[in-house]
Amino acid sequence: MMKNLFISIPALYTVLFLPIVNSKNILYLSWPFYSHVHPMISIANELSKYGHNNYFILNTKLTKTFQNEQNINILPMDEITEFSKTFSEAQQKIVSKRIYVIRRVLTLIPLICDRILKDEKWIESLRAVNASLAVINGLFPTNCLTIIARQLSIPFVLTGSEIFPSLHRSPWLPSVFPNSFIGSSSKMTYSEKIINTLVAIVDYTIPPIGAPMHSVKTYAKDKPDISFIDLLHQAQFYLIEKDVLLDYPLPQLPNVRYVGGLATKRSLPLKGELVKFVNASKNGIVVVSFGSNINDFPAVQLEKLQSALKQIKYDVVWRQKKTSFYHKNIYISDWVPQNDLLGHPKTKLFVTHCGNSGQFEALFHGVPMLGIPLFGDQHYNSRRMTEKGYGLSLDIENFTPEELIEKINELIENKTYSEKIKRASEIFHSRPEYPAKKSARHIDHIMKYGGEYLKSPCQESRLYEFLMIDVLAPIFAVISLLIYLTCLIGKTCLTIFCKKKTKVD
């Protein structure tokens, strides 16, 4: 029996006695992190306009955050304590955090997945939702949740901020298209091309990251056996949070769509003490936020941030765990309405850890960024932003207060940065559909007509077929044989010629 994840009895009764209507039920599966769930809720809000019912499994914290959302039904769950503990420990290990978190996550994921997938009572409670489709957060830690869709005998759509060419099989030249986990850009050096190619080879050849401890058949006993990678390839559609305005031009197949900025939305008026602070600002606002999971810095970095921010002439709204530190130009809170602040006319700059959603909010509102990446894909996100000319970046380990002050002033006073990102924002708003609306249209289409007709044969082919090994190997063999025969004939002719010449002499 799973100890850390359960559906409450009232919620179960609610699910069991769902009203019979013509609309369809959609189940959303994700790990309980705000940055994973928020974009999916944006899609759900749009899908509700088609008459569909949306069911989210949320822990206590996220339930409180999204309890006022009118277009979703919440199935409560407990915290997955292993994740919370991992990120809590990692907050004090900025230097090695990227390796530390990845190592811990790769260790924990199979254990947590095994516990979830074997809880038959919990799976039956999800079956009671009578969902027609599962929308699954398709990052590598959540890949195993696709088995739930198989257990429920429903098709699924994968969403996420990362691109896995080995999964959706888009035509992907590693010498042209960078891997976000190694932080390269589209203008790779020769050495970066080699590294990117080696990473691509590894990505295509190793088992999928996030695979469960046992075979798919172990968890879906009443279904025909299937390999985990083949199950992933059964996705009806892929919605990837990338956009050419922030990323690089990327290839796609008919069932792959780039929908970067799912959670972007118009800003709302500020409230309470915050609106008083912002309205009183004479020189403008700098918004500082390092995400929902990193709310406490090691003392050295924190002191440097405090030293720099209190010296600038701009007022600062800083999302940070409250401390005894105080300065008249700095407003500190453990939560701030980031999107509403970025949309405020007095906001001049966004100091960010370069999370994907936060960067798209800055793009949406046309606010330059100062990137201070911490771990994961944030280093790649910081580089793409600087190469687009939307901002600058700093190294969290080695920056000085003077360097931070200098870059803040440069980004605000040099209008080149704001002009470039405001132009990109205009292009973003000029499109006929926002990303969430576009995603909902595709999902509704899949529910009506299915997605099989959109699939390319390469998406279900064997790896050796996709990489053309079965075609190239015989060609290489024939060419090798021809070269060998040519060399053999040449050697024979040369030998005969030399013997004749010797006899004549």
C-alpha positions, 0 to 999 in steps of 0.5 A, a space after each residue: 500500500 502506498 503511504 505517501 500518495 492517496 485520494 481522500 474518501 470524499 474525493 473518491 465519492 465525487 469521482 464515483 458519482 460523476 454526472 453523465 454528460 456528453 463532455 469527456 473527462 481528462 486526467 492530468 498526471 505530473 509530479 507535484 511541483 508548481 512549475 510542472 502543474 501550472 502550464 497544464 492548468 492553463 491548457 485545462 482552462 482552455 479545454 473547459 471551453 470545449 466542455 471537457 472536465 479536467 481532473 488534477 492530482 494535487 498535494 496539499 500545497 498545490 491544492 491551496 495554490 489552485 483551489 480557486 481555479 474554477 475549471 479543474 477538479 482536484 483529487 488530493 494527494 499527500 506530499 512525496 516527501 522524498 522530493 521535498 527533502 531532496 530539494 531542501 538539501 540541495 538548496 545549500 549545495 549550489 556548487 554541486 547542485 546540478 549533479 547532486 539533484 540529478 543523481 538523487 532524482 535518478 535514484 528516487 524516481 524508480 522507487 516512487 514509481 514502483 510504489 505508485 504503480 503497484 497501488 491497485 486501490 489508488 489505480 482503481 480510484 483513478 479508473 473511476 474518473 472514467 477519463 478518455 485521455 491522459 495529459 502527462 508531464 513528459 519530463 524524464 522523471 515523469 515518464 513512468 506515469 505513462 504506465 498509468 494510462 496503459 493501466 487505464 486503457 486510455 491514450 495519452 498526450 505528452 507535454 513538457 519543456 524539454 525536447 527528447 528527439 530519441 522519443 518523438 523522433 523529429 529529424 535532429 542533426 546534433 551538429 545543428 540543434 543543441 541539447 539543452 542539458 549541456 548548455 550549447 547554442 545553435 552557433 556551436 563551436 567544433 568541440 561543442 558539435 562533437 560533445 553534442 553528437 556524443 550526447 545524442 548517441 548516448 540519448 538514442 542508445 541508452 534505456 529511457 531515463 525515468 523507466 520503472 524498476 520492472 517491466 510494463 507487464 508487471 504493472 499492467 498485468 491484464 494488457 499485452 506485454 510491451 517494452 517501456 520505450 515502445 509505450 512512450 512511442 505510443 503518445 498521440 501528440 507531443 506539446 513542447 514548451 519551446 518557441 523560436 522567439 526564445 529558443 532556436 529554430 527547431 524541426 518538428 513532425 506533424 504530431 509535435 508542436 512547440 507551445 512555449 509560454 503555456 502559462 503566460 497571461 495578462 497581468 492583474 492589478 497589484 494588491 495590498 502593501 505591494 501596490 503601495 511600494 510599487 506606486 511609490 517607486 520613482 526610478 522603477 522596479 527590479 523584480 528578483 525571483 529564483 523560483 518556488 523551490 529555491 527560497 534560501 541561499 547559502 550565506 555568502 551568495 545571499 550577502 552579495 545579493 543583499 549588498 548589491 541590491 541595496 546600492 542600486 537606485 531602483 526599488 526591488 521586489 525580492 521573492 525570498 524567505 523573510 530574514 532580519 535583513 531590511 532596506 528601504 528600497 527592497 520589498 521582501 516576501 516569500 511569495 510575490 505575484 511574479 506575472 503581475 509584477 512583470 506586467 506592471 509599467 514600472 518594472 524595468 528588469 527581471 533577475 531570474 534563475 532562468 526557469 522556463 516559465 519565468 522566461 516566457 513571462 518576461 518575453 510575454 511582457 517584454 521585460 529584459 532579464 538578468 539570468 543567474 542560473 542554478 542547475 538543470 536546464 537553467 544554464 541553457 535557458 540563460 544562454 539562449 536568452 543572452 544570445 537573443 539579446 534579451 539580457 545578460 547572465 551571471 555566475 552564481 558562484 563567482 559574481 561580485 556585488 559590483 558586477 551585479 550592480 554594473 549589469 543591472 545598470 547596463 540592462 536598464 540604461 542600454 535600451 537595446 535589450 528592452 527594444 529587442 525583447 519588446 519586439 519579440 513580445 509584439 511578435 508573440 502577441 501578434 499570433 492568432 492563438 496563445 500557446 494554451 489555446 493552441 494546445 487545447 485545440 490539438 488535444 480536443 482534435 486528438 480526442 475526436 479523431 485520434 492521432 494515429 494518422 499524424 504519426 510518422 512511421 519513424 516514430 514506431 520503427 526500431 532504432 536500427 531502422 530509424 538510424 538507417 543502420 539496416 540500409 547503411 550497413 549493406 551499402 557500406 559493406 558493398 562499398 568496402 567490398 568494391 574497394 577491396 576488389 579494386 585494391 586486389 585487382 590493382 595489386 594483381 595487375 601490378 604484380 603481373 606488370 612487375 614480373 613481365 618487366 623483370 623477365 624483359 630485363 
